[in-house]
Amino acid sequence: MSLACCAPNPGPSPGTGNTPELKILSAPFGDHNSQERPDGINHIRSVWRLKWDALTPGQADAIEDFMMSWTAPHL
């Protein structure tokens, strides 16, 4: 299956990147200790921060439409 738009023009500016975010559950105990564990089997998610320094309104709308219409594939 192909995507409607897969290579925005122009490409993202420098500074675009991905950072992992962890979902952790914590169980506090009364003696100032706690125990942490992952929250589910997919507790590490990848968060992308995309930025474009200069876009025309049409380019910005096309990228936003693509990002809002994309859904993750069903496994």
C-alpha positions as CSV (number, residue, x, y, z in Angstrom):
1,M,0.0,0.0,0.0
2,S,1.4,3.4,-0.9
3,L,1.1,6.6,1.0
4,A,-0.5,9.7,-0.6
5,C,2.6,11.8,0.2
6,C,5.8,10.4,1.5
7,A,8.5,12.9,0.8
8,P,7.6,16.5,1.7
9,N,9.3,19.2,-0.4
10,P,11.2,20.9,1.1
11,G,12.5,18.4,3.6
12,P,12.6,19.1,7.3
13,S,15.1,21.6,8.7
14,P,18.2,20.7,10.8
15,G,17.2,20.0,14.4
16,T,14.5,17.5,13.5
17,G,14.9,14.4,15.5
18,N,13.5,11.5,17.4
19,T,13.6,10.8,21.1
20,P,12.4,7.7,23.0
21,E,9.8,8.2,25.7
22,L,9.3,5.6,28.4
23,K,6.0,4.7,30.1
24,I,6.9,3.5,33.6
25,L,4.6,2.4,36.4
26,S,5.8,3.2,40.0
27,A,4.7,1.6,43.2
28,P,5.6,3.7,46.2
29,F,6.3,2.0,49.6
30,G,5.9,3.6,53.0
31,D,9.6,3.6,53.7
32,H,10.5,6.1,51.0
33,N,11.3,3.4,48.5
34,S,9.5,2.6,45.3
35,Q,9.5,-0.1,42.6
36,E,9.2,0.7,38.9
37,R,8.3,-1.5,36.0
38,P,7.4,-1.0,32.3
39,D,3.8,0.0,31.5
40,G,2.9,-2.7,29.0
41,I,4.8,-4.5,26.3
42,N,5.3,-1.3,24.1
43,H,6.4,1.0,26.9
44,I,9.1,2.7,24.8
45,R,7.6,4.9,22.1
46,S,9.5,7.0,19.5
47,V,8.5,10.7,19.5
48,W,9.5,12.7,16.4
49,R,9.9,16.4,16.5
50,L,9.7,17.8,13.0
51,K,10.3,21.4,12.1
52,W,10.5,23.4,8.9
53,D,12.0,26.9,9.0
54,A,10.4,28.3,5.8
55,L,7.3,27.0,4.1
56,T,4.6,28.5,1.9
57,P,1.1,28.2,3.3
58,G,0.3,25.5,0.6
59,Q,3.4,23.4,1.6
60,A,2.4,23.7,5.3
61,D,-1.2,22.6,4.5
62,A,0.0,19.6,2.4
63,I,2.3,18.4,5.2
64,E,-0.3,18.9,7.9
65,D,-3.0,17.1,5.8
66,F,-0.6,14.2,5.3
67,M,0.4,14.0,9.0
68,M,-3.3,14.1,10.2
69,S,-4.5,11.5,7.7
70,W,-1.8,8.8,8.3
71,T,-2.7,5.9,10.6
72,A,-0.5,3.1,11.8
73,P,-0.8,-0.1,9.9
74,H,-2.8,-2.9,11.6
75,L,-0.6,-5.9,12.6
